[in-house]
Amino acid sequence: MITAIIFSAHLLFALIIFTKKWQSESVTAAWLNVGLIGILFSVGWTITGMIAPLIMDPKGFGIFFDRDAFSLTLLTICEFFFFMIYYKDVFVQPEAGISEAGKEKQ
């Protein structure tokens, strides 16, 4: 169940980034960003999958939070901080009354 929620959250995040980059830049930039998210997800899951056996046993903490769910949770936490830095221009609202160039709107 936790694994399905994490996969759904990643799919939703990729769709949001695709839409925002398509609107602000181009379709090519949108597809490149979705590719970046996919590559970071797959490589990150491999790395956290190697770290997870060092921390917990295969059964994990129960039927819903096994070693795979733990590695995906660890990956999601790391990705959250990385993507907050990488996509800060996408999720930060500009201040009211000030344009991007720093001049007041008239």
Secondary structure, 3 states (H helix, E strand, C coil): CHHHHHHHHHHHHHHHHHHHHHHHCCHHHHHHHHHHHHHHHHHHHHHHHHHHHHHCCCCCCCCCCCHHHHHHHHHHHHHHHHHHHHCHHHHCCCCCCECCCCCECC
